[in-house]
């Protein structure tokens, strides 16, 4: 998330340009992208098969998106991202 032209850095830049208040990060991983967004006042909900690092994002749901129904209503988010899926 810190390398100048990494896909994550570019995604964060675009998210900040769009200025959502609620972001869904599908495949949030350890939560590094979500944390950078939260540092800018965006409320992040993450979905992943593995728990992110503690205190990285506001909300988390353990979920295998290939096998399970999504545990959230997509309409409650201003923006949805899927990086490295």
Residue, then its C-alpha position, 0 to 999 in steps of 0.5 A: x500500500x506504500x509503493x508509489x505505483x502498486x495496485x493497492x496504492x492506486x486503488x486507495x488514491x481512487x477511493x479517496x478521490x471518490x470520497x465514499x463514507x462506507x466502503x466494502x472491501x471484498x477480500x480485505x486480507x490483513x486490512x492494510x488497504x482498509x486501514x489507509x481508507x479508515x485513516x481518511x474517515x471512511x467506514x470500512x467493512x471487510x470480507x475475507x476467509x481470514x481475520x484481518x489484523x486487529x483494529x485495521x477496519x471497523x467491521x469484518x465478516x468471515x466469508x468464502x464468497x465462492x461458497x457462501x451468500x454475502x453477509x452484507x447488503x451491497x446497497x448499504x455501501x457507497x463503494x465496493x472494491x475487490x483487490x487481489x481476488 
